[in-house]
Amino acid sequence: MSDTCMAIQKRLDTLPMFKFPFSKRLIPEDGIYFFYEEGEYWGHGGSKERVVHVEAHTKGKLADDLEKHFNEEYPNMHLTKGMYEALSNMDKRRASKGRSERDFIEMLRRRLSFRFIVVDREAEGSELDRYLASVLSECLYCTPSRDWIGNESSDPKVRSSGMWRPPKEGRSMTKRELDLFERYLEMTYRWLERKGILAPVLNY
C-alpha cells in the first residue's frame, strides 16, 4: 500500500492547507478532511507533514465540524478526544500537573492543520474516507515519530497505525475507489476556483 499512500498524499499536497482561524465561507458543505500534525512527517522523502486523521462529513455541516476541533466542543471529536486522552496519560506518567482546557485548545490551534476534498452528499463519501485511512495507516514508511503524542494513547491501534482514528481493518483501494478519489479532487479544484482560491500544483 505504500505506493498508493505516496500517490494519495502527493495529490493532497496540490490542495491548500488551512489552519485556525479559518473562514467558514471557504469550507464546502460536504467533504472529507485530512488533518496534519506539527512534527509528524511522511516517509516518502523530504519533510512533508503526514496525515494523522481522515474523516468524512456529508450532512452539510463540514465547516461546523471542523470548527469544533478548535473550541470547547473538542471532547466530542475523534481526533481531539484522542489527543486529550494521550496527553493526560503523558502527564500522569510524568507526574505532571494536568494542563488546562485553554492550554489544550491553544495547543490544538498551534499544532493542527487540514486539507479537504469536496464529495457528493452520498454514502460514497463516508465509505471513501475509510479506504483512504486504511491505505495511509498501512504504509510502511509513514510511521509515527518517536515524540508523537499518540504514542501515549491507551489504544494500541492508534499507537501502531499513527492515526487518531485507525481503520478497523487494513484494506487497499480498488481502481473504482481511486477513480472516485480523483473525481472528487477535480470537483475540489473547481470549487476552489469558484471561491477564488488557486490550489498550488507541485512538481515531484
Secondary structure, 3 states (H helix, E strand, C coil): CHHHHHHHHHHHCCCCCECCCCCHHHCCCCEEEEEEEEEEECCCCCCCEEEEEEEEECCCCHHHHHHHCCCCCHHHCHHHHHHHHHHHHHHHHCCCCCCCHHHHHHHHHHHEEEEEEECCCCHHHHHHHHHHHHHHHHCCCCCCCCCCHHHHCCCHHHHHHCCCCCCCCCCCCCHHHHHHHHHHHHHHHHHHHHCCCCCCCCCC
